[in-house]
Structure formats: structure tokens, C-alpha cells
């Protein structure tokens, strides 16, 4: 939660439940491409290719960007290398992750 609280509007966005449409999430992840420099993402939605950078994504989600480093990796690991595999063998259920998708 402390990482989310750094970004005004993000906790409220994540706490709000809307209709979770599993097929939309599947299409998003099946078509997701993250730019090599991690400055944008591309994905398909409604048969259209979308490309979003940090600023446009924040605008669509209604959150405020801060000037501090925005890498979740940096906030989690600092300069250390992350683990290459999750130590968790259980995946969260669709119900558990549905709050992240609107």
C-alpha cells in the first residue's frame, strides 16, 4: 500500500470495483507488447491497436503522476536484480485480481 499511496488517485482507482470482463483481460494479455525501453505498452482492444505511454495512461486512469522515479522495480528492489521466478506456486484467482481491471 505505501507504494500505491505515492500516486494520488491510485488507491481509490484500485479500490473501486466495476464489472470484470475476463475476455477483455485475456485479449489484453494475449496482445500486450511492452517497449524495450519500457516507455510504452501496445495492445489490441475492439480490433484496434492502442499504444500508451506513462502520461496517457495516467490521464485515462485519472491518476496524478509524480516527479520521483516511477519504476515499480526500483521501488521494490532498488538496484538489486529481481528474482527470475516467483517463489509463489499458487496463482491468484480471477476474483482476487478482478479489482485491478475495470
N, C-alpha and C positions, 0 to 999 in steps of 0.2 A: 503493500500500500504506500510506503514512503516514496517509491519511485513514481507511482501514479499521481500522487499529490503535488509533485513538482510542476505538473502541467495543468493549469486552470481549465476546468471543464471536463477533464478526462475521467475522474472518479464518477461524476454524475452520468457521463455517457456510458460507462461500463456497468453502472448500477441499474440503468433503465432497461426493462425487458420489453421487447417487441416480438413480433412473430418471427420465429426461427424457421427459415425455409432451407431444409437440408440440401435440396437440389442446387440452390444458388451457391451454397458453400462448396459443394462438390465441383461445380463448374469453375468457381473462382480458383480453387487449389489445383484443379487439373490444367488450367491455362496460365497460372501465375508464373511470371518471369521477373526476377529481381536483377536490376542492372549490376554489372560487375563492380561499379564504384558505389553501389548501394544508395544511389541518389534518386532512384525512381523504381516504381513497380509497374508492370504491364499485366493485364488480364482481360478476359472476354466477359462481357455481360450484355444480354439482349442482342447477341450476334454482332456486337461492336467491340473493337479493341479500345481499351482505356489505358492511358499512361498517367500516373500520378506521381508528383514529387512531394516532398515534405510540406511545402506551403499549400498546395492544392488539397492534399489530404486533410490537413488541419482545417482548411476553410470548409470543406464538405462535412467534416465531423463536428464543426463548431467548437473546436478547442483552440486555446491560445498557445502559441509557440513561445519558448523562452530562448534566450541567447546562449545558455550554457550548453555544453556538449550533449547531444541528443541520442547518442548511441546507447541502446539498452545493453549491448555487450560491454561497453565501457563502464556503465553504472554497475553492472553485475560482476564483471571480472577485473576491471581496471586494466592493467597492461598484461595480465596473465592470459595464457591460452585457455580457451574454454574446453570442457571435456568433449571428446568427439562423439560420444554416445551418451544418451540419457541413462542414468542408473535406474530410472523408473521402468519397470516392465509392464505396468498397467497403464493403459491409455484412458484419458477421461471420457466419460460418456457424452453422447450428443447433448443430453440435458445439461450436463455440467458446463460445457463450452458454449451452449446456445446464448448465454448472456453476452458473449463477445461479438455476436453478429446481429445485425438488425435487418 
